[in-house]
């Protein structure tokens, strides 16, 4: 996965997590789900699972929810693992 696609994915995750309302998050969630499903086809099962966690936690954090900080932290932790492994694969592929 190239850096540009990774950045677009991260931007969508942030848009979803920091949406003020669930209604505001609806379209970005649809785009995030579509993009992540397309990306998951090319990932191994572990990375696919981590990306799925990121999406799930981002959706939980969207809008005005209890424990928003908790859900953002969960998404950030899964993103860190996902991004690190993707970057490691890029280095190994080159």
C-alpha positions in Angstrom: 0.0 0.0 0.0 1.5 3.3 -1.0 1.9 6.3 1.4 -0.8 8.3 -0.4 -3.5 5.6 0.1 -2.4 5.1 3.8 -2.8 8.9 4.3 -6.2 9.0 2.7 -7.3 6.0 4.9 -6.0 7.8 8.0 -7.7 11.0 7.1 -11.0 9.1 6.8 -10.4 7.5 10.2 -9.9 10.9 11.8 -12.9 12.3 10.1 -15.1 9.5 11.4 -13.7 9.6 15.0 -13.9 13.3 15.4 -17.3 13.8 13.7 -19.6 15.9 16.0 -22.6 13.7 15.4 -23.4 10.3 14.1 -25.3 12.0 11.3 -22.1 13.9 10.3 -20.2 10.7 10.3 -22.6 8.7 8.1 -21.0 9.5 4.7 -17.4 9.3 5.9 -18.2 5.9 7.6 -19.5 4.6 4.2 -16.4 5.8 2.5 -14.2 4.4 5.2 -15.9 1.0 5.0 -15.7 0.9 1.2 -12.0 1.9 1.2 -11.1 -0.5 4.0 -12.9 -3.5 2.3 -11.0 -2.8 -0.9 -7.7 -2.6 1.0 -8.4 -5.7 3.1 -8.5 -7.9 0.0 -4.7 -7.4 -0.5 -3.7 -7.8 3.2 -2.8 -10.9 5.2 -5.4 -11.9 7.9 -3.6 -10.2 10.8 -3.4 -6.8 9.0 -6.9 -7.2 7.8 -8.1 -7.8 11.4 -6.2 -4.8 12.6 -7.7 -2.6 9.9 -11.1 -3.9 10.8 -10.5 -3.0 14.5 -9.5 0.6 13.4 -12.7 1.0 11.4 -14.9 -0.5 14.2 -13.3 1.7 16.9 -13.5 4.8 14.8 -17.2 4.2 14.2 -17.7 3.7 18.0 -15.9 7.0 18.6 -18.0 9.0 16.1 -20.5 11.5 17.4 -21.2 12.4 21.0 -20.6 9.1 22.8 -19.7 8.0 26.3 -16.0 7.0 26.6 -15.1 8.8 23.3 -11.5 9.0 24.5 -11.4 5.3 25.2 -12.6 4.4 21.6 -10.2 6.9 20.1 -7.4 5.3 22.1 -8.4 1.8 20.9 -8.4 3.0 17.3 -5.0 4.7 17.7 -3.5 1.6 19.2 -4.8 -0.6 16.4 -3.8 2.0 13.8 -0.2 2.1 15.2 0.1 -1.7 14.8 -1.5 -1.6 11.3 0.6 1.2 10.1 3.8 -0.2 11.5 3.3 -3.6 9.8 2.3 -2.0 6.5 5.5 0.2 6.6 7.6 -2.9 7.5 6.1 -4.8 4.5 6.9 -1.9 2.2 10.6 -1.9 3.3 10.8 -5.7 2.9 9.2 -5.5 -0.6 11.8 -3.0 -1.8 
